[in-house]
């Protein structure tokens, strides 16, 4: 039995977020450590997507959908190669009938800076998730709170406490 953890999934798709890379939220390119050339290709691919849609979100021309998918698969392979085998890149095309692709590198990361950056991003995402679960556990009555992970601010909307506080954990 191996002690290896399952790969962490990087999702790749355009969705009007200024990036095509997602964990639980969109990931800004400058936080990824990916090579500049690959980032430029991802930006161009996203732009191609938006430029290939009409106002009703139909492909114009229809052949653009196939081009979008083929380029997405190629770019997913490049991202996977840069980040290495501890990550899996998932690409779901918007082309009708296209299958979701899962790509995982078979060799060590070609870009150790990207590998480290994504490991950090996943660690931060998982820590925020655990913190949210702890807040939920500590709120058994189901009262509403809002938590802003970047600032650590908590807005407690329970009837007895409608104030904003700083998180003790940050």
Beta strands, then each sheet from edge to edge (+ up, - down):
strand 1: 8-12
strand 2: 21-22
strand 3: 87-91
strand 4: 101-103
strand 5: 145-148
strand 6: 153-158
strand 7: 161-166
sheet 1: 2+ 1- 3- 4+
sheet 2: 5+ 6- 7+
end
